[in-house]
């Protein structure tokens, strides 16, 4: 069923597909659940990365060394140096 939905997306608009395949059936699909979980994980990782970037920026503004910021946040030195250039 999930494959049908995915392949239908290549040819039909979402509204048409929704009429053909019931949403609740899709949500019960193992494939749908796997795709949903993957999307959630990607979103969480992007959020964590944005938070690390924000923390690094704040620590730079407070005068902390690039090396210590890298060790604290886990960000690569180059990323922190790039941030430092942005605020200079």
PyMOL commands that set and color helices and strands:
alter all, ss='L'
color gray80, all
select helices_A, chain A and resi 2-8+14-20+23-28+30-61+66-73+77-87
alter helices_A, ss='H'
color red, helices_A
deselect
rebuild
show_as cartoon
